Amino acid sequence: MEEKRKRNMQVYDPESVLAPLQRLNLMDDFLFDAATVDLETCKIIVELSLGIRIRQIAWKEGQKVIHNLPGNRGIRMDFYVEDDRGQVFDVEMQKRNEGNIPKRTRFYQALIDAPMLKSGERGFDRLKPAYIVVICGFDLYGYGLYRYTFDNRCKEVPELVMGDECQKIILNTKGKNDNEVEKSLVQFLHYVEKSSEENVPQDCDERLKHLHQKIHQIKTSEEIGVSYMKMEERDRLLRDEGLRKGRAEGKAELISIIRRKASRGVSVSAIADLLETECGEIEKILELIQAYPDWTDLQVAKELLIQKEKAEACI
């Protein structure tokens, strides 16, 4: 195992490995995932998010994934823990506003609750108090609050809480009501957005200092840096392949038109005028169609893209 690690490290020099990692913040999926494999880090995040103290937490059944009925959608949580009082906490990081958080938390609540009760069990007393926390890099509701806390209340009697013991908390790193929330929350959310030494004031909460130490350890780990670079390279290849596939499919539609027009005896220049492209491009496509009569439009399109990439590489 150690020998394999050394071989991996030889591919990259330390500076190139650590530089991309240093630029990451807790708001970024990779760093948040890397940090929250540590249970103590999860405990700090829950405490600072909710303004509470927890004596002890444990992984909730060691799982991040909850499956639904066959054929139905499940969920994958960023982290899911339970404290010594039986309260469960699901914490999610959301960097960009995709417009789905309210219904997403509704769905998460349903699937978090479902495994707590066994088939045929009478009553609902075994449902545990639940907190679904979403840390956002944007103000979802536009009121400038660092924290939005939701529970089910009576519309006619607003002070009457339903008592289902489930709260949904939306945090906002862009909050402005500094004097209305605990200082530790403000400093924590600023650190989430910019996870560097400058956002760890001398007078900050000791838990934030401890969190920063753990983040610093991750950011100075060459092994984690290599993992991040490999993930970035894999994602880039997938993006390129997706782009290439999209371009090929778009080109295939064009080739289908050219194939039909040519089969009806329409001239190259007429097809070029119709499609507003160069005659040379039409001729190249027709040559491939003639050379490979069994190829589909998509195969012809992929071959054209390959030829184009090769030509560009030679320039």
C-alpha positions in Angstrom: 0.0 0.0 0.0 2.8 2.4 0.9 4.7 1.6 -2.3 1.6 2.3 -4.3 1.2 5.6 -2.5 4.8 6.5 -3.3 4.3 5.7 -7.0 1.2 7.9 -7.2 3.1 10.8 -5.5 5.9 10.6 -8.1 3.6 11.6 -10.9 3.1 15.1 -9.4 5.4 17.5 -7.7 4.2 18.8 -4.3 3.6 22.4 -5.4 1.3 21.4 -8.3 -0.5 18.9 -6.0 -1.2 21.4 -3.2 -1.9 24.6 -5.1 -5.4 23.6 -6.3 -6.2 22.1 -2.9 -5.3 25.4 -1.2 -7.8 27.3 -3.2 -10.7 25.2 -2.1 -13.2 26.3 0.6 -15.6 24.3 2.7 -18.3 25.4 0.3 -16.7 23.2 -2.3 -17.9 19.6 -2.5 -14.5 17.9 -2.5 -13.2 19.7 0.6 -16.5 19.3 2.5 -16.6 15.6 1.7 -12.9 15.2 2.7 -13.5 17.1 6.0 -16.7 15.4 7.1 -15.3 11.8 7.0 -14.1 12.9 10.5 -16.8 12.6 13.1 -15.4 15.5 15.3 -15.5 17.8 12.3 -19.2 16.9 11.8 -19.9 17.6 15.4 -18.4 21.1 15.2 -20.3 21.9 12.0 -23.6 20.8 13.6 -23.0 22.8 16.8 -21.9 26.0 15.0 -24.8 25.7 12.5 -27.5 25.4 15.1 -26.0 27.3 18.1 -26.1 24.2 20.3 -23.8 21.9 22.3 -23.7 18.2 21.7 -22.0 15.8 24.1 -21.5 13.0 21.6 -22.5 12.0 18.1 -22.2 8.8 16.0 -22.8 8.0 12.3 -26.4 7.3 11.7 -26.2 3.6 10.8 -22.9 4.4 9.0 -24.8 5.5 5.9 -25.0 8.5 3.6 -27.4 6.8 1.2 -31.0 5.9 1.9 -32.7 3.8 -0.6 -36.4 4.1 -1.6 -38.7 1.4 -2.9 -37.4 -0.3 -6.0 -37.8 2.0 -9.0 -38.1 5.1 -6.8 -35.5 7.7 -6.1 -33.3 7.5 -3.0 -31.0 10.1 -1.5 -27.4 10.6 -0.8 -26.6 12.9 2.1 -23.5 14.9 2.7 -23.4 13.6 6.3 -26.0 12.1 8.6 -25.3 11.7 12.3 -27.2 11.0 15.6 -26.4 12.4 19.0 -26.6 10.7 22.4 -30.1 12.1 23.0 -31.4 10.4 19.9 -31.6 13.5 17.7 -30.6 13.0 14.0 -28.9 15.6 11.9 -28.6 15.7 8.1 -26.3 18.5 6.9 -26.0 19.5 3.2 -23.8 21.9 1.4 -25.3 23.9 -1.5 -22.9 26.2 -3.4 -25.3 27.3 -6.2 -29.0 28.0 -6.1 -30.7 25.3 -8.2 -34.1 26.3 -7.0 -35.0 22.9 -5.4 -34.1 23.3 -1.7 -37.7 23.5 -0.2 -39.0 20.4 -1.9 -35.6 18.7 -1.6 -35.8 19.0 2.2 -39.4 17.8 2.2 -38.2 14.6 0.3 -35.2 14.1 2.5 -37.4 14.3 5.6 -39.7 11.6 4.3 -36.8 9.2 3.5 -35.0 10.0 6.8 -38.1 9.1 8.7 -39.1 6.0 6.8 -36.3 3.6 8.1 -37.0 4.6 11.7 -40.2 2.5 11.7 -40.4 -1.2 11.0 -43.1 -2.8 8.9 -46.2 -3.4 11.0 -45.0 -1.3 13.9 -47.9 0.4 15.7 -47.6 4.1 16.6 -45.0 6.7 15.6 -43.1 7.2 18.9 -39.9 5.8 17.5 -39.6 8.7 15.1 -36.7 10.7 16.4 -36.3 14.5 16.5 -34.7 15.5 13.1 -32.8 18.5 11.9 -32.2 19.1 8.2 -29.5 21.7 7.7 -28.6 23.2 4.3 -25.6 25.6 4.2 -26.1 27.9 1.2 -23.6 30.2 -0.5 -26.5 32.4 -1.4 -29.6 34.0 0.3 -32.4 31.7 -0.7 -35.2 33.9 0.7 -33.7 37.4 0.2 -34.2 38.7 3.8 -30.5 39.0 4.6 -30.6 36.5 7.4 -27.7 34.1 8.3 -30.2 31.5 9.5 -33.8 30.6 8.5 -35.4 28.1 10.8 -38.6 26.4 9.8 -41.0 24.2 11.7 -44.6 23.3 11.2 -46.9 25.9 12.7 -50.6 26.6 12.8 -51.6 29.2 10.2 -54.5 30.4 12.4 -52.4 30.4 15.6 -48.8 31.2 14.6 -47.3 30.6 18.0 -48.8 27.0 18.0 -46.1 24.5 16.9 -47.4 21.3 15.4 -44.9 19.2 17.4 -43.6 16.8 14.8 -40.1 17.4 16.0 -38.6 18.1 12.6 -36.9 21.4 11.8 -35.4 22.6 8.5 -32.6 25.1 8.8 -31.4 27.1 5.8 -28.1 28.9 6.4 -26.8 31.8 4.3 -23.1 32.7 4.1 -24.2 36.1 2.7 -26.2 37.1 5.7 -26.3 40.7 7.1 -28.0 40.5 10.5 -24.8 40.1 12.5 -26.3 41.6 15.6 -29.3 39.2 15.7 -27.5 35.8 15.7 -24.6 34.4 17.7 -21.1 35.6 16.7 -19.9 32.0 16.3 -22.5 31.4 13.5 -21.4 34.5 11.6 -17.7 33.6 11.8 -18.4 30.0 10.9 -20.4 30.9 7.8 -17.7 33.4 6.7 -15.2 30.6 7.1 -17.3 28.2 5.0 -17.2 30.7 2.2 -13.5 31.5 2.5 -11.7 28.8 4.4 -8.4 30.5 5.2 -6.4 31.8 8.2 -7.8 35.3 7.7 -11.3 34.1 8.6 -10.2 32.7 11.9 -10.0 35.7 14.3 -8.0 35.5 17.5 -11.2 36.0 19.5 -13.3 33.4 17.6 -15.0 30.3 19.0 -12.4 27.6 19.9 -14.4 25.1 17.8 -13.8 27.2 14.7 -10.1 27.2 15.5 -10.2 23.5 15.8 -12.1 23.2 12.5 -9.5 25.3 10.8 -6.7 23.0 12.1 -8.5 20.0 10.5 -9.0 21.9 7.2 -5.3 22.9 7.2 -4.3 19.3 7.6 -6.4 18.3 4.6 -5.0 21.2 2.5 -1.4 20.3 3.3 -1.8 16.6 2.5 -0.1 15.6 -0.7 -2.1 12.3 -0.8 -5.4 14.2 -0.7 -4.0 16.7 -3.2 -3.3 13.8 -5.7 -6.9 12.5 -5.2 -8.3 15.9 -5.9 -6.2 16.3 -9.1 -7.2 12.9 -10.3 -10.9 13.7 -9.6 -10.5 17.0 -11.5 -8.9 15.2 -14.5 -11.6 12.6 -14.5 -14.3 15.3 -14.4 -12.6 17.1 -17.2 -12.5 14.0 -19.4 -16.2 13.4 -18.7 -17.1 17.0 -19.5 -15.0 16.7 -22.7 -16.7 13.4 -23.6 -20.1 14.9 -22.9 -19.3 17.9 -25.1 -17.9 15.7 -27.8 -21.0 13.5 -27.7 -23.3 16.6 -27.8 -21.4 18.0 -30.8 -21.5 14.7 -32.5 -25.2 14.3 -32.0 -25.8 17.8 -33.4 -23.6 17.1 -36.3 -25.4 13.8 -37.0 -28.7 15.7 -37.5 -26.9 17.8 -40.1 -25.5 14.8 -41.8 -28.9 13.2 -41.9 -30.2 16.2 -43.9 -27.2 16.1 -46.2 -27.6 12.4 -46.8 -31.3 12.8 -47.7 -30.7 15.8 -50.0 -27.9 14.1 -51.8 -29.9 10.9 -52.4 -32.5 13.1 -54.1 -30.0 14.5 -56.5 -29.6 17.9 -54.9 -26.2 19.5 -55.8 -23.4 20.2 -53.3 -23.7 23.9 -53.9 -27.5 23.8 -53.3 -27.1 21.9 -50.1 -24.4 24.3 -49.0 -26.7 27.2 -49.7 -29.6 25.6 -47.8 -27.5 24.8 -44.7 -25.4 28.0 -45.0 -22.1 26.2 -44.9 -19.1 25.7 -47.1 -19.1 23.4 -50.2 -15.9 21.8 -48.9 -17.6 20.7 -45.7 -20.5 19.1 -47.6 -18.1 17.3 -50.0 -16.1 15.9 -47.0 -19.3 14.5 -45.5 -20.4 13.0 -48.7 -17.0 11.4 -49.2 -17.3 9.7 -45.8 -20.8 8.5 -46.5 -19.7 7.0 -49.8 -16.6 5.4 -48.3 -18.5 3.9 -45.4 -22.0 3.2 -46.6 -22.9 1.1 -43.5 -22.0 3.9 -41.0 -24.8 5.7 -39.2 -25.0 9.5 -39.2 -23.6 9.5 -35.7 -20.5 7.4 -36.7 -19.9 9.8 -39.6 -20.2 12.8 -37.3 -17.7 11.3 -34.8 -15.2 10.6 -37.5 -15.5 14.2 -38.7 -14.8 15.5 -35.2 -11.8 13.2 -34.8 -10.4 14.4 -38.1 -11.0 18.0 -37.1 -9.2 17.5 -33.7 -6.2 15.9 -35.4 -6.0 18.8 -37.9 -6.1 21.4 -35.1 -3.5 19.5 -33.2 -1.1 19.8 -36.2 -1.5 23.6 -36.5 
